[in-house]
Amino acid sequence: MTKLMEWLMAAFAFFGVYFAIIARQVQHEVLDQYMFEIKLSPLVLIVLFGIYSATVVLYRTFTFNNCEEAAKELLEQIKEAKTDLRSKGMTFND
């Protein structure tokens, strides 16, 4: 199961329960007491999701590994490609 499917299943489960409560299909005195907070819960979840997303992006950016060997190999391949193209008549402005 992909991460997208996990998030969508969680969202559908939450909103299924949420809309049942808002539409008063589920009756309980505690739900009546906290109805304002229940109505605000999607906004709170969106803010929390934004914080989570920003945290994951920043963490993965700061822990990104540099691959020095791969960079050298890529530069060598670029040089080979330029040499091959020059032999075929292409000019470069280096």
N, CA, C and O atoms as CSV, one atom per row, in Angstrom:
chain,resi,resn,atom,element,x,y,z
A,1,MET,N,N,0.853,-1.174,0.000
A,1,MET,CA,C,0.000,0.000,0.000
A,1,MET,C,C,0.897,1.234,0.000
A,1,MET,O,O,1.844,1.328,0.781
A,2,THR,N,N,0.591,2.160,-0.868
A,2,THR,CA,C,1.403,3.366,-0.948
A,2,THR,C,C,1.038,4.324,0.186
A,2,THR,O,O,-0.009,4.201,0.821
A,3,LYS,N,N,1.931,5.275,0.415
A,3,LYS,CA,C,1.700,6.259,1.468
A,3,LYS,C,C,0.458,7.099,1.158
A,3,LYS,O,O,-0.283,7.478,2.066
A,4,LEU,N,N,0.238,7.386,-0.120
A,4,LEU,CA,C,-0.953,8.138,-0.509
A,4,LEU,C,C,-2.216,7.384,-0.114
A,4,LEU,O,O,-3.154,7.977,0.419
A,5,MET,N,N,-2.244,6.094,-0.371
A,5,MET,CA,C,-3.425,5.299,-0.022
A,5,MET,C,C,-3.629,5.268,1.493
A,5,MET,O,O,-4.767,5.298,1.962
A,6,GLU,N,N,-2.543,5.209,2.258
A,6,GLU,CA,C,-2.683,5.244,3.714
A,6,GLU,C,C,-3.304,6.556,4.174
A,6,GLU,O,O,-4.205,6.562,5.012
A,7,TRP,N,N,-2.819,7.674,3.622
A,7,TRP,CA,C,-3.361,8.984,3.999
A,7,TRP,C,C,-4.816,9.124,3.570
A,7,TRP,O,O,-5.634,9.664,4.314
A,8,LEU,N,N,-5.141,8.642,2.376
A,8,LEU,CA,C,-6.527,8.738,1.911
A,8,LEU,C,C,-7.469,7.885,2.749
A,8,LEU,O,O,-8.585,8.310,3.049
A,9,MET,N,N,-7.035,6.689,3.130
A,9,MET,CA,C,-7.876,5.842,3.975
A,9,MET,C,C,-8.113,6.496,5.338
A,9,MET,O,O,-9.227,6.465,5.862
A,10,ALA,N,N,-7.066,7.084,5.905
A,10,ALA,CA,C,-7.218,7.767,7.188
A,10,ALA,C,C,-8.158,8.965,7.056
A,10,ALA,O,O,-8.987,9.206,7.934
A,11,ALA,N,N,-8.030,9.713,5.961
A,11,ALA,CA,C,-8.895,10.881,5.748
A,11,ALA,C,C,-10.350,10.454,5.572
A,11,ALA,O,O,-11.252,11.069,6.140
A,12,PHE,N,N,-10.579,9.398,4.784
A,12,PHE,CA,C,-11.957,8.927,4.590
A,12,PHE,C,C,-12.552,8.416,5.895
A,12,PHE,O,O,-13.728,8.650,6.175
A,13,ALA,N,N,-11.751,7.721,6.693
A,13,ALA,CA,C,-12.250,7.230,7.982
A,13,ALA,C,C,-12.598,8.404,8.894
A,13,ALA,O,O,-13.653,8.410,9.529
A,14,PHE,N,N,-11.704,9.405,8.959
A,14,PHE,CA,C,-11.960,10.565,9.808
A,14,PHE,C,C,-13.205,11.306,9.347
A,14,PHE,O,O,-14.087,11.603,10.153
A,15,PHE,N,N,-13.284,11.608,8.043
A,15,PHE,CA,C,-14.410,12.395,7.561
A,15,PHE,C,C,-15.721,11.613,7.585
A,15,PHE,O,O,-16.791,12.214,7.683
A,16,GLY,N,N,-15.656,10.296,7.497
A,16,GLY,CA,C,-16.878,9.504,7.653
A,16,GLY,C,C,-17.462,9.665,9.041
A,16,GLY,O,O,-18.662,9.883,9.206
A,17,VAL,N,N,-16.593,9.554,10.041
A,17,VAL,CA,C,-17.051,9.741,11.425
A,17,VAL,C,C,-17.434,11.202,11.663
A,17,VAL,O,O,-18.436,11.490,12.318
A,18,TYR,N,N,-16.630,12.116,11.126
A,18,TYR,CA,C,-16.877,13.543,11.319
A,18,TYR,C,C,-18.254,13.949,10.781
A,18,TYR,O,O,-19.019,14.621,11.472
A,19,PHE,N,N,-18.563,13.543,9.555
A,19,PHE,CA,C,-19.847,13.928,8.968
A,19,PHE,C,C,-21.022,13.230,9.655
A,19,PHE,O,O,-22.123,13.779,9.711
A,20,ALA,N,N,-20.795,12.042,10.170
A,20,ALA,CA,C,-21.858,11.373,10.929
A,20,ALA,C,C,-22.161,12.145,12.214
A,20,ALA,O,O,-23.319,12.267,12.612
A,21,ILE,N,N,-21.134,12.654,12.848
A,21,ILE,CA,C,-21.341,13.435,14.076
A,21,ILE,C,C,-21.989,14.777,13.759
A,21,ILE,O,O,-22.927,15.192,14.439
A,22,ILE,N,N,-21.493,15.455,12.729
A,22,ILE,CA,C,-22.030,16.768,12.363
A,22,ILE,C,C,-23.485,16.656,11.916
A,22,ILE,O,O,-24.291,17.534,12.224
A,23,ALA,N,N,-23.829,15.600,11.203
A,23,ALA,CA,C,-25.200,15.411,10.726
A,23,ALA,C,C,-26.111,14.855,11.819
A,23,ALA,O,O,-27.282,14.568,11.572
A,24,ARG,N,N,-25.574,14.707,13.008
A,24,ARG,CA,C,-26.331,14.221,14.186
A,24,ARG,C,C,-26.849,12.795,13.991
A,24,ARG,O,O,-27.896,12.429,14.526
A,25,GLN,N,N,-26.118,12.004,13.232
A,25,GLN,CA,C,-26.463,10.588,13.103
A,25,GLN,C,C,-26.022,9.820,14.347
A,25,GLN,O,O,-26.576,8.772,14.677
A,26,VAL,N,N,-25.015,10.361,15.027
A,26,VAL,CA,C,-24.530,9.775,16.277
A,26,VAL,C,C,-24.939,10.727,17.391
A,26,VAL,O,O,-24.573,11.903,17.371
A,27,GLN,N,N,-25.688,10.230,18.351
A,27,GLN,CA,C,-26.180,11.061,19.448
A,27,GLN,C,C,-25.487,10.673,20.754
A,27,GLN,O,O,-25.475,9.508,21.151
A,28,HIS,N,N,-24.917,11.676,21.404
A,28,HIS,CA,C,-24.341,11.468,22.735
A,28,HIS,C,C,-24.198,12.838,23.365
A,28,HIS,O,O,-23.959,13.826,22.670
A,29,GLU,N,N,-24.343,12.900,24.676
A,29,GLU,CA,C,-24.297,14.197,25.363
A,29,GLU,C,C,-22.914,14.828,25.298
A,29,GLU,O,O,-22.799,16.053,25.282
A,30,VAL,N,N,-21.866,14.019,25.261
A,30,VAL,CA,C,-20.507,14.566,25.161
A,30,VAL,C,C,-20.309,15.225,23.799
A,30,VAL,O,O,-19.663,16.269,23.699
A,31,LEU,N,N,-20.859,14.622,22.759
A,31,LEU,CA,C,-20.739,15.213,21.424
A,31,LEU,C,C,-21.456,16.556,21.355
A,31,LEU,O,O,-20.974,17.489,20.712
A,32,ASP,N,N,-22.605,16.653,22.015
A,32,ASP,CA,C,-23.328,17.928,22.047
A,32,ASP,C,C,-22.537,18.978,22.819
A,32,ASP,O,O,-22.553,20.159,22.472
A,33,GLN,N,N,-21.855,18.545,23.856
A,33,GLN,CA,C,-21.094,19.463,24.700
A,33,GLN,C,C,-19.880,20.030,23.948
A,33,GLN,O,O,-19.538,21.199,24.127
A,34,TYR,N,N,-19.231,19.217,23.116
A,34,TYR,CA,C,-18.011,19.636,22.418
A,34,TYR,C,C,-18.226,19.834,20.914
A,34,TYR,O,O,-17.292,19.638,20.136
A,35,MET,N,N,-19.400,20.205,20.501
A,35,MET,CA,C,-19.703,20.338,19.077
A,35,MET,C,C,-18.853,21.417,18.405
A,35,MET,O,O,-18.442,21.232,17.260
A,36,PHE,N,N,-18.577,22.531,19.075
A,36,PHE,CA,C,-17.751,23.588,18.487
A,36,PHE,C,C,-16.345,23.073,18.182
A,36,PHE,O,O,-15.807,23.327,17.104
A,37,GLU,N,N,-15.752,22.349,19.136
A,37,GLU,CA,C,-14.418,21.792,18.933
A,37,GLU,C,C,-14.411,20.734,17.831
A,37,GLU,O,O,-13.448,20.623,17.073
A,38,ILE,N,N,-15.476,19.972,17.751
A,38,ILE,CA,C,-15.577,18.957,16.700
A,38,ILE,C,C,-15.656,19.618,15.331
A,38,ILE,O,O,-15.056,19.134,14.371
A,39,LYS,N,N,-16.391,20.719,15.236
A,39,LYS,CA,C,-16.498,21.416,13.959
A,39,LYS,C,C,-15.170,22.045,13.537
A,39,LYS,O,O,-14.918,22.196,12.342
A,40,LEU,N,N,-14.320,22.412,14.494
A,40,LEU,CA,C,-13.021,22.993,14.176
A,40,LEU,C,C,-11.932,21.947,13.922
A,40,LEU,O,O,-10.846,22.296,13.458
A,41,SER,N,N,-12.197,20.700,14.211
A,41,SER,CA,C,-11.165,19.667,14.109
A,41,SER,C,C,-10.563,19.516,12.710
A,41,SER,O,O,-9.363,19.253,12.629
A,42,PRO,N,N,-11.304,19.662,11.597
A,42,PRO,CA,C,-10.628,19.577,10.290
A,42,PRO,C,C,-9.589,20.680,10.077
A,42,PRO,O,O,-8.539,20.442,9.480
A,43,LEU,N,N,-9.885,21.877,10.563
A,43,LEU,CA,C,-8.902,22.957,10.432
A,43,LEU,C,C,-7.648,22.656,11.240
A,43,LEU,O,O,-6.532,22.900,10.782
A,44,VAL,N,N,-7.836,22.133,12.430
A,44,VAL,CA,C,-6.695,21.774,13.274
A,44,VAL,C,C,-5.878,20.683,12.592
A,44,VAL,O,O,-4.648,20.733,12.605
A,45,LEU,N,N,-6.542,19.706,12.002
A,45,LEU,CA,C,-5.830,18.632,11.318
A,45,LEU,C,C,-5.072,19.136,10.091
A,45,LEU,O,O,-3.985,18.638,9.794
A,46,ILE,N,N,-5.618,20.099,9.385
A,46,ILE,CA,C,-4.911,20.670,8.235
A,46,ILE,C,C,-3.649,21.392,8.695
A,46,ILE,O,O,-2.599,21.265,8.065
A,47,VAL,N,N,-3.742,22.141,9.778
A,47,VAL,CA,C,-2.569,22.828,10.319
A,47,VAL,C,C,-1.528,21.809,10.774
A,47,VAL,O,O,-0.342,21.970,10.487
A,48,LEU,N,N,-1.951,20.770,11.475
A,48,LEU,CA,C,-1.020,19.740,11.924
A,48,LEU,C,C,-0.382,19.015,10.742
A,48,LEU,O,O,0.805,18.693,10.787
A,49,PHE,N,N,-1.149,18.756,9.690
A,49,PHE,CA,C,-0.596,18.125,8.503
A,49,PHE,C,C,0.446,19.028,7.848
A,49,PHE,O,O,1.476,18.542,7.381
A,50,GLY,N,N,0.194,20.318,7.811
A,50,GLY,CA,C,1.169,21.262,7.256
A,50,GLY,C,C,2.458,21.279,8.056
A,50,GLY,O,O,3.547,21.312,7.484
A,51,ILE,N,N,2.340,21.256,9.378
A,51,ILE,CA,C,3.529,21.219,10.231
A,51,ILE,C,C,4.295,19.921,10.008
A,51,ILE,O,O,5.522,19.926,9.906
A,52,TYR,N,N,3.571,18.814,9.932
A,52,TYR,CA,C,4.201,17.512,9.679
A,52,TYR,C,C,4.921,17.515,8.334
A,52,TYR,O,O,6.057,17.051,8.237
A,53,SER,N,N,4.270,18.031,7.304
A,53,SER,CA,C,4.867,18.050,5.964
A,53,SER,C,C,6.119,18.912,5.940
A,53,SER,O,O,7.138,18.509,5.379
A,54,ALA,N,N,6.055,20.085,6.539
A,54,ALA,CA,C,7.226,20.963,6.573
A,54,ALA,C,C,8.369,20.316,7.340
A,54,ALA,O,O,9.529,20.430,6.943
A,55,THR,N,N,8.050,19.643,8.429
A,55,THR,CA,C,9.077,18.969,9.224
A,55,THR,C,C,9.743,17.853,8.426
A,55,THR,O,O,10.966,17.717,8.453
A,56,VAL,N,N,8.960,17.065,7.726
A,56,VAL,CA,C,9.521,15.963,6.933
A,56,VAL,C,C,10.397,16.510,5.812
A,56,VAL,O,O,11.489,15.992,5.580
A,57,VAL,N,N,9.943,17.537,5.119
A,57,VAL,CA,C,10.732,18.112,4.029
A,57,VAL,C,C,12.041,18.686,4.558
A,57,VAL,O,O,13.100,18.450,3.975
A,58,LEU,N,N,11.982,19.434,5.649
A,58,LEU,CA,C,13.201,20.014,6.213
A,58,LEU,C,C,14.154,18.935,6.724
A,58,LEU,O,O,15.362,19.033,6.511
A,59,TYR,N,N,13.636,17.922,7.383
A,59,TYR,CA,C,14.488,16.849,7.897
A,59,TYR,C,C,15.195,16.130,6.758
A,59,TYR,O,O,16.399,15.880,6.825
A,60,ARG,N,N,14.445,15.800,5.712
A,60,ARG,CA,C,15.047,15.081,4.588
A,60,ARG,C,C,16.004,15.960,3.789
A,60,ARG,O,O,16.937,15.455,3.165
A,61,THR,N,N,15.778,17.267,3.804
A,61,THR,CA,C,16.707,18.176,3.142
A,61,THR,C,C,18.018,18.264,3.916
A,61,THR,O,O,19.095,18.231,3.321
A,62,PHE,N,N,17.929,18.375,5.231
A,62,PHE,CA,C,19.132,18.507,6.048
A,62,PHE,C,C,19.916,17.205,6.154
A,62,PHE,O,O,21.124,17.244,6.388
A,63,THR,N,N,19.279,16.071,5.991
A,63,THR,CA,C,19.980,14.792,6.104
A,63,THR,C,C,20.278,14.175,4.739
A,63,THR,O,O,20.606,12.992,4.652
A,64,PHE,N,N,20.166,14.965,3.680
A,64,PHE,CA,C,20.442,14.479,2.329
A,64,PHE,C,C,21.930,14.202,2.201
A,64,PHE,O,O,22.756,15.052,2.533
A,65,ASN,N,N,22.270,13.015,1.721
A,65,ASN,CA,C,23.672,12.628,1.587
A,65,ASN,C,C,24.238,13.094,0.257
A,65,ASN,O,O,23.575,13.022,-0.778
A,66,ASN,N,N,25.488,13.577,0.302
A,66,ASN,CA,C,26.197,13.913,-0.925
A,66,ASN,C,C,26.904,12.661,-1.420
A,66,ASN,O,O,27.491,11.916,-0.635
A,67,CYS,N,N,26.845,12.444,-2.679
A,67,CYS,CA,C,27.490,11.283,-3.295
A,67,CYS,C,C,28.643,11.790,-4.154
A,67,CYS,O,O,28.462,12.078,-5.337
A,68,GLU,N,N,29.826,11.898,-3.559
A,68,GLU,CA,C,30.980,12.434,-4.265
A,68,GLU,C,C,31.388,11.543,-5.439
A,68,GLU,O,O,31.757,12.038,-6.504
A,69,GLU,N,N,31.318,10.223,-5.236
A,69,GLU,CA,C,31.698,9.296,-6.318
A,69,GLU,C,C,30.753,9.442,-7.508
A,69,GLU,O,O,31.187,9.457,-8.660
A,70,ALA,N,N,29.467,9.548,-7.220
A,70,ALA,CA,C,28.486,9.689,-8.290
A,70,ALA,C,C,28.667,11.019,-9.018
A,70,ALA,O,O,28.479,11.088,-10.233
A,71,ALA,N,N,29.028,12.070,-8.293
A,71,ALA,CA,C,29.252,13.370,-8.920
A,71,ALA,C,C,30.450,13.305,-9.861
A,71,ALA,O,O,30.405,13.845,-10.966
A,72,LYS,N,N,31.525,12.642,-9.423
A,72,LYS,CA,C,32.712,12.496,-10.281
A,72,LYS,C,C,32.376,11.666,-11.517
A,72,LYS,O,O,32.801,11.997,-12.624
A,73,GLU,N,N,31.624,10.601,-11.331
A,73,GLU,CA,C,31.229,9.757,-12.456
A,73,GLU,C,C,30.361,10.531,-13.447
A,73,GLU,O,O,30.520,10.392,-14.659
A,74,LEU,N,N,29.454,11.338,-12.931
A,74,LEU,CA,C,28.593,12.136,-13.804
A,74,LEU,C,C,29.400,13.164,-14.584
A,74,LEU,O,O,29.164,13.355,-15.777
A,75,LEU,N,N,30.349,13.829,-13.928
A,75,LEU,CA,C,31.202,14.792,-14.637
A,75,LEU,C,C,32.020,14.105,-15.725
A,75,LEU,O,O,32.204,14.663,-16.806
A,76,GLU,N,N,32.514,12.892,-15.446
A,76,GLU,CA,C,33.263,12.141,-16.451
A,76,GLU,C,C,32.363,11.794,-17.648
A,76,GLU,O,O,32.799,11.876,-18.796
A,77,GLN,N,N,31.125,11.411,-17.382
A,77,GLN,CA,C,30.195,11.101,-18.465
A,77,GLN,C,C,29.862,12.341,-19.287
A,77,GLN,O,O,29.684,12.250,-20.502
A,78,ILE,N,N,29.777,13.496,-18.638
A,78,ILE,CA,C,29.533,14.749,-19.359
A,78,ILE,C,C,30.698,15.063,-20.276
A,78,ILE,O,O,30.503,15.470,-21.421
A,79,LYS,N,N,31.923,14.874,-19.769
A,79,LYS,CA,C,33.109,15.113,-20.600
A,79,LYS,C,C,33.125,14.168,-21.797
A,79,LYS,O,O,33.434,14.589,-22.912
A,80,GLU,N,N,32.801,12.914,-21.582
A,80,GLU,CA,C,32.763,11.944,-22.676
A,80,GLU,C,C,31.705,12.322,-23.716
A,80,GLU,O,O,31.938,12.213,-24.920
A,81,ALA,N,N,30.543,12.766,-23.238
A,81,ALA,CA,C,29.473,13.151,-24.160
A,81,ALA,C,C,29.875,14.372,-24.972
A,81,ALA,O,O,29.597,14.436,-26.170
A,82,LYS,N,N,30.534,15.358,-24.327
A,82,LYS,CA,C,30.986,16.545,-25.059
A,82,LYS,C,C,32.033,16.179,-26.099
A,82,LYS,O,O,32.014,16.694,-27.217
A,83,THR,N,N,32.946,15.290,-25.730
A,83,THR,CA,C,33.963,14.841,-26.676
A,83,THR,C,C,33.320,14.159,-27.874
A,83,THR,O,O,33.699,14.406,-29.019
A,84,ASP,N,N,32.355,13.309,-27.603
A,84,ASP,CA,C,31.653,12.607,-28.678
A,84,ASP,C,C,30.909,13.587,-29.579
A,84,ASP,O,O,30.943,13.455,-30.802
A,85,LEU,N,N,30.239,14.569,-28.982
A,85,LEU,CA,C,29.497,15.550,-29.778
A,85,LEU,C,C,30.433,16.458,-30.568
A,85,LEU,O,O,30.105,16.850,-31.688
A,86,ARG,N,N,31.605,16.804,-30.000
A,86,ARG,CA,C,32.570,17.626,-30.729
A,86,ARG,C,C,33.088,16.870,-31.953
A,86,ARG,O,O,33.318,17.456,-33.011
A,87,SER,N,N,33.270,15.542,-31.784
A,87,SER,CA,C,33.756,14.754,-32.925
A,87,SER,C,C,32.711,14.703,-34.038
A,87,SER,O,O,33.042,14.436,-35.193
A,88,LYS,N,N,31.464,14.956,-33.693
A,88,LYS,CA,C,30.388,14.951,-34.680
A,88,LYS,C,C,30.082,16.353,-35.211
A,88,LYS,O,O,29.164,16.530,-36.012
A,89,GLY,N,N,30.874,17.375,-34.751
A,89,GLY,CA,C,30.746,18.696,-35.329
A,89,GLY,C,C,30.018,19.712,-34.469
A,89,GLY,O,O,29.802,20.832,-34.931
A,90,MET,N,N,29.636,19.396,-33.276
A,90,MET,CA,C,28.925,20.360,-32.420
A,90,MET,C,C,29.948,21.192,-31.647
A,90,MET,O,O,30.989,20.682,-31.234
A,91,THR,N,N,29.642,22.476,-31.457
A,91,THR,CA,C,30.548,23.351,-30.710
A,91,THR,C,C,29.870,23.777,-29.414
A,91,THR,O,O,28.648,23.911,-29.351
A,92,PHE,N,N,30.688,23.987,-28.375
A,92,PHE,CA,C,30.201,24.390,-27.051
A,92,PHE,C,C,30.885,25.690,-26.642
A,92,PHE,O,O,32.030,25.939,-27.017
A,93,ASN,N,N,30.186,26.513,-25.878
A,93,ASN,CA,C,30.746,27.732,-25.324
A,93,ASN,C,C,31.061,27.497,-23.851
A,93,ASN,O,O,30.275,27.859,-22.975
A,94,ASP,N,N,32.222,26.885,-23.582
A,94,ASP,CA,C,32.580,26.590,-22.181
A,94,ASP,C,C,33.223,27.763,-21.544
A,94,ASP,O,O,33.591,27.704,-20.371
